[in-house]
Amino acid sequence: MDLEQARQEFQIRHYLWAKLKAAEEMKDEFPHFWLFKGGPSWRFYQFIKQLDKDEQVLLVNAKLKRSHRYAVAALGEKVSAAEKAIEEQYFNYSRLPCEIERDIAVRRRRGEKIKFASKRRIQQAMVSSFERAFRHLGLEMNGNVGHESAFVLMKCSDWLVQTGFYFGRTQSLIKFTHVIVSEDRICHPTTPGVTGPALLLANALCWIWLGTMQWEYLTNDDIEPACDSVITLCREFFDELPKLLQGLERAKIDHV
């Protein structure tokens, strides 16, 4: 199996798993979205809870297909006219400011100082929570406390899974993505001493759809539940990952 075949197979498996998770999410009335106070995930939840069940299915299918374009193309699926129509309604809705943004603007016009959690405090809490939850998988932490980003490496089926966190520059937020790369490395062609993974199997994996999940406008009281929510989503992905990678082990990829 060459690298492109392995990538396509992984993308298809991830898409099919995402469809199952999305069906569970709809059945339970989108519990993973209840904590969001603003941003794209909040807008999605506020919009979709106004829809009837059939319309919810259309929007979720559209989001899944947009988020898994290569798998959808490989399977011969397309975004239907009805899915495009409900997606356009969502796009129009998502351009509107969310409730917390309007509230912040009003309070700041009054001269009120609004205190959100510091980036350092959010990062320390997130990294500590991640270590407690997944240290049994073997972790390698990277990134300086107080910096706007950090990432964690762990091994699965002879691939390295890199979970990257971003905490914003001036905002108080958490977002994360996963990347799957090979453990073996190659030298940079023009920069001596710089190396990178020899193979990239999957990039920018963000749970099941919606792109990056992002917890915004975090106060100190919000940090713990936001970290718990991140851990829950990561655990779902990590628990499924050995199945998604079965038969796609690095040793079986014959193209470098």
C-alpha positions, 0 to 999 in steps of 0.5 A: 500500500502506498501513502496516498492509498493509506491516506484515502483509506484513513479518511474514509474510515474517519468519515464513516466514524464521524457519521456515527458520532454525529447521529449519536449527537443528534439523538442526544440533542447535541450535548457536546455543544451545551458549554459553548458561550460564543464562536462558531460552535455556539452559533451552530448549536443555537441555529440547529436547535431551531430546526426540525429533525429532518432539517437537522439531518440535512445540516449535519450531513452538509457539515460532515461532507464539507469537513470530509471532502476527500472521503466524500469524493472517494465514496462518490457522495455529493452535497445535495441541493437541500443540504446546500440550502439549509447550509446557506441559511446557517452561513447567514445566521453565523454572520450575526454577533452572538449574545455574549459578544453583544453583551461585552460590547455594551458593557465596554461602552459603559466603561466596565472592565471585563476580566477573562482567564489568562492564557497562562492559567488556561494553558496550565490547566489544559496541559495538566488535565491532558496529562492526567487523562492520557499519561498512560498512553505515553506523552511528550509535551512541547510548548512553553507555558504562557505561549499561545500554543502547545502540543502533545505527542503520543504513539498509536499503531506505530504512528505519532499522534500530535495534538496541538492546542492554541490558546489565543494571543489576546483572547481567552480560548482553547482549540485543538487539532490532531495530526498523524505523522510517522516516527521516522524523520527526514532532513530538510532539503535546504536547512541543515540540522532541521528535520521533520516527519517522513510521512503525513497520514492525516492533518487537521483532524478536529473531532467529527465536523465543524472544523476546529472546536473552540471554547471562547470567552473563558473566565476562571470558572469556565476553565475546568468544564472547558478542559473536561469537554476537550478531554471527552472529545479527545478520548472519543477519538483516541479510543477509536484511533486503533481501529481507524489505523488497523492495517495502515501501520507505518511498516506497511506503507511502501512509499516514502 
